[in-house]
Amino acid sequence: LKDLMISEAATAALRGRLAGSLATPGEPEYEELRQSWNSSARQRPALVVAPSDADDVAAAVRFAADHGRRVAVQSTGHGAAGVVGEDVLLLNMRGLDEVRIDVDRCTATICAGATWGAVAQAAEPSGLAGVAGTASGVGVAGYTFHGGMGWMARAHGLGSASLMGVEYVDAEGVVRHADEKHDPDALWAFRGGAGVGVATRVELRLWRHPRVYAGARFWSLEHAPLVLERWLDWSQGLPESITSLAWAFQAPDVPAVPEWYRGRSMLALGACGLELETDRASVEGLFAELPEPLMDTFSVRPPSELGLVQPSPPGPVPSRGDGRLLRRFDASAAADVLRASGIGSGGPLISIEIRHLGGRAADPQVPGALTSLPGEFLLAAVGAAATSEQATAVDAAFGRLGEAAAPIDLGRAVAAFRGGRTDAPGALDPVVRERLRELRQARDPERRFHRPKDLGA
Ligand SMILES: Cc1cc2nc3c(=O)[nH]c(=O)nc-3n(C[C@H](O)[C@H](O)[C@H](O)COP(=O)(O)OP(=O)(O)OC[C@H]3O[C@@H](n4cnc5c(N)ncnc54)[C@H](O)[C@@H]3O)c2cc1C
């Protein structure tokens, strides 16, 4: 792409055309609009546009094309990584946050800047819920377009499998619509393959769950071997209505962290059961075999509270993550991985996490670039990376973790969990990757759209 000068007159003309706002470096709004949740990304675009509607997005894409700029898009910046520089126009979608619920069809129409928290608030009065992830501040768009592995994944599949339609702006700056009947190729690409344009609105399937049985139990780290062994035994043969995960963490000793775990290393087990009575009995059966926890947050609660089960900071946070698919996981692998992680001995990682997959999370029936995850478990890890030295230390820790998990590793990264990183080797099946590459070549031959994550397509 040619990097052409953007004159003040051209910027003013675009500003005049937008219903939303625009900021260039030096303007007061710029610093806030360019900010991403993951602040390890270096984002200093030529300009940031905060659109109010699809026409604003289309005007911004055409402006970028006229001035030889690429287009990057973010709703929250949880998935931000790498460098967004002078050659890029950044679309900050967070003002596009309307959520409409269709109770009869069990669907939500969600503008592309909305978070899962906003969807939960809108859906809950009707007893409905979407397939949200663990953090309510994560954006629906980026989550869905990268797969989306959430609290209901074993029962209802990945977020991408719930995507029924997308309104998007293509590389020419034209507003289009994709669903299973119209432009199914584009829908396929948005389902886990990061799409072929800037989505302005998505239609998602919802599920009837006025209440869930969910929470977490926390133990000091010395109980980890026993707790993990029992949890892994229990997870075999579980109904699909229960999705569970275990995480070990060393919490920073800072005032923002609640006092009861500030500066401590712990192991937690979290679960969400959709069959209130039977799943509760099953979870309680597991806990009866385990030591008394330091904290127990399990209860029957509205799904909007799922975002509280695994605490996450409000951001911005300079973090770096890893995510791998595991063929299986057992007590001896758990011991190796925990030892290699350095959790509890002051290593650079903040947490490691094992998510139980299977059920509908492994069901490839919905066509899409990534609508299912093979393997029985997902291993994820996060470290703080405010400086390049920290990033190097975190990557070395990921390397040690990877070596420990090598015998059970499927050789596939999970792109969504590689926060702050620009690559995700093996995230897509090779045949899928080739189809996505061809589709992008046809729809965006000039590579107008900048994506922080290289899916090899
Ligand atoms: C604290 C935390 C918890 C998480 N929990 C989970 C979890 O439980 N399960 C899970 O699967 N993932 C989880 N993730 C990963 C998360 O799903 C990804 O980082 C996701 O990409 C974030 O989407 P976003 O829209 O919030 O972020 P953004 O950074 O705004 O978007 C990420 C990318 O998505 C694409 N994108 C965003 N909006 C649009 C749009 N309108 N049109 C086209 N493309 C768009 C762009 O390529 C963009 O760079 C978590 C991440 C964090 C930091």
The ligand as a Gaussian input file, in Angstrom:
#p B3LYP/6-31G(d) Opt

LIG

0 1
 C       -8.885000     -11.258000      30.455000
 C       -9.182000     -12.057000      29.201000
 C      -10.078000     -13.111000      29.256000
 C      -10.353000     -13.869000      28.111000
 N      -11.209000     -14.919000      28.194000
 C      -11.452000     -15.665000      27.096000
 C      -12.328000     -16.798000      27.144000
 O      -12.874000     -17.138000      28.181000
 N      -12.513000     -17.513000      26.000000
 C      -11.931000     -17.144000      24.818000
 O      -12.153000     -17.816000      23.814000
 N      -11.129000     -16.079000      24.738000
 C      -10.869000     -15.356000      25.841000
 N      -10.023000     -14.284000      25.747000
 C       -9.424000     -13.948000      24.452000
 C      -10.358000     -13.022000      23.667000
 O      -11.475000     -13.750000      23.211000
 C       -9.608000     -12.463000      22.467000
 O       -8.557000     -11.642000      22.916000
 C      -10.541000     -11.657000      21.565000
 O       -9.899000     -11.414000      20.332000
 C      -10.940000     -10.363000      22.210000
 O      -11.903000      -9.737000      21.445000
 P      -12.192000      -8.177000      21.639000
 O      -13.172000      -7.769000      20.618000
 O      -12.474000      -7.883000      23.062000
 O      -10.730000      -7.588000      21.364000
 P      -10.146000      -6.650000      20.244000
 O       -8.695000      -6.570000      20.543000
 O      -10.904000      -5.390000      20.169000
 O      -10.333000      -7.495000      18.934000
 C       -9.463000      -8.552000      18.642000
 C       -9.398000      -8.745000      17.147000
 O      -10.655000      -9.194000      16.707000
 C      -10.939000      -8.649000      15.452000
 N      -12.091000      -7.756000      15.556000
 C      -12.552000      -7.102000      16.654000
 N      -13.633000      -6.383000      16.333000
 C      -13.841000      -6.591000      15.019000
 C      -14.804000      -6.113000      14.097000
 N      -15.769000      -5.272000      14.460000
 N      -14.725000      -6.539000      12.811000
 C      -13.760000      -7.389000      12.414000
 N      -12.811000      -7.860000      13.237000
 C      -12.867000      -7.469000      14.527000
 C       -9.727000      -7.843000      15.022000
 O       -8.841000      -8.664000      14.288000
 C       -9.121000      -7.485000      16.341000
 O       -7.760000      -7.217000      16.263000
 C       -9.724000     -13.528000      26.890000
 C       -8.821000     -12.468000      26.834000
 C       -8.541000     -11.751000      27.976000
 C       -7.537000     -10.634000      27.881000

